[in-house]
Amino acid sequence: MKRSDLEKLSKDELIDIILTLHNQLQAMVLKIADLETHLNMNSKNSSKPPSTDTWKKPQSTRQKTDKKPGGQPNHKGHGLKIQREADQTIQHKPTHCKHCQTNLTKLNGTPTDTRYKIDINIQTQLTRHNQITITCPNCQTQNPAAFPSDLTSRIQYGEGVKAISVLFTHYAMVSYDKTQKILNDIFDIPISTGTIVNHVSEFTQKAQPVLNEIPIKLQDENVLHFDETGVYVDGGKQWLHTASSEAATYITVHPKRGQVGTDDNGVLAGFGGVAVHDCWQSYFKYENCSHSLCNAHLLRELQGVVENTSQEWAVLMMDFLRRLKLVVERCRVDGMIALSECYVRMFGAEYERIVALGLGENPLVVGVRKRSKVRCLLDRFILYRVEVLRFAFDFGVPFDNNLAERDIRLVKVKQKVSGGFRSEMGAKNFGKIASIIGTSVKQEKSVYSTISGILTGTVTSLFQKSPCD
């Protein structure tokens, strides 16, 4: 607009133009700040995964001391120890005197030192089954013996080979191709990748009764952890959903991330305890249980606010959550099950003061409907105050959701190895086997023994102690 045109406008019209430009400027400032925040996001100040971080040489945060490197005086060692009797003992005797060369072979000596060697003797067993046919002396009928029911073909692989196939591909996260090469090179077993895939499918079918027990056990817990992460299936994106406790893990794969996918997992819909998760809105649709938010997520996002805006409320809220966590830990050590009324009033008042400060630092802009990321985070602290602080009201609830995040981390390792899954069935089988392996580890059972036991039918439950446990 030209200056001559502006001079023709009335005072009210000029004020309207100024207000319009002011609102546009405010919107641009917010957009620029949002873009700068997005550029500065990483795994330590947001929910972005570590795989998206650009590599930078980490700076050491360890303070220099006068201590020498290595183990300190009175340090309890954790070296290699012998935990069973040796399979064989070899005696090493001198043959001649090192001084006068006298023959010592017929003399007895005294043991003075012992050393051990731990090694592996890999041996592949080939068993031949001969069918014996006996002719009846009375009626001359041919009577061939029956083969064991698991011998269905002339040449086949045993349960040990099948267990190793599942162990390598779904526990060690070795690719199918490399698993085939390992079995061929080390065990001298000629096998194809297609056969390994068939072994995995056979295991998931036999493991279904054992798998069905896991969600039932989980729903009996007081506290459960829930999370989800994306996986690539047949060129598209699907979602891995997990329900976890200290005793069990249950993982499913579904095309949807929200409530439909969570319903398919099945655990949360029938759970009546405390569900720990991030602030994904689909979880709050389940009103049959209480909810608790992951404060580790909130601390990362608060760190992002501090780095990008230096707002005081975020600094104070980070310090508040960390101090409250330390207080809860000390009270738990003292045998308490919840904070005292004095602590509740003191921390509650401090929480409200920090939120009020945040509202002053992040006022809503007139004419701008979209809230900034900082204001969205602040509103989360306002709306979900009880869920943020539940770990302080109930000491049985953890501070974070790290348990569920650890349980789904293995799928990221799998994606780094294979890039994704070729079929939906392969992804679902991965979730089933990950549930079996994760629960087996938490129950302190041998993963290999669990897998081979399921294949042979000797393991029918992961929650029963076997005689060898």
RAKAZI-V964619 format. One record per run of one state. SS is the DSSP state (H for helix, E for strand, C for the rest). FROM is the first residue (numbers start at 0). LEN is the number of residues. If there is no record, write none. Layout:
((SS FROM LEN) (SS FROM LEN))
//
This chain:
((C 0 2) (H 2 5) (C 7 3) (H 10 29) (C 39 10) (H 49 3) (C 52 43) (E 95 1) (C 96 6) (E 102 1) (C 103 29) (E 132 3) (C 135 6) (E 141 3) (C 144 14) (H 158 12) (C 170 5) (H 175 10) (C 185 7) (H 192 26) (C 218 4) (E 222 11) (C 233 2) (E 235 9) (C 244 4) (E 248 6) (C 254 4) (H 258 7) (C 265 2) (H 267 3) (C 270 3) (E 273 4) (C 277 3) (H 280 5) (C 285 4) (E 289 4) (C 293 1) (H 294 15) (C 309 2) (H 311 22) (C 333 7) (H 340 21) (C 361 11) (H 372 11) (C 383 1) (H 384 4) (C 388 1) (H 389 4) (C 393 8) (H 401 17) (C 418 2) (E 420 1) (C 421 2) (H 423 19) (C 442 4) (H 446 10) (C 456 13))
//
